[in-house]
C-alpha cells in the first residue's frame, strides 16, 4: 500500500475514534409522525444506541481525519 492510501486510512480511523469518544450526549425519540432529538452539552457515556446526530458528529470527525491523513500522505510522498 502506498503512503497516501495508508495515511488516508489511518486518518479516517483516527478521526472516527476521536469523533466516537467526543460525541455529544444525545437522546432520540421516534414516534409515528414525530421525531424528537435532544442534545446535551456533556460527552456521551458508554452504552445505549448511537443517534443520528452522533453518527453525523463521528462522520465529520472521520472526514476531517481523512483529509489530514491524505494531506500528510501528499507531503510525505513528495520527499
Secondary structure, DSSP 8 states (H G I E B T S, - for coil): --HHHHHHHHHHHHHHHHHHHT-EEEEEEEETTEEEEEEEEEE--SSS---HHHHHHHHHHHHHHHHHHHHHHHHHHH-
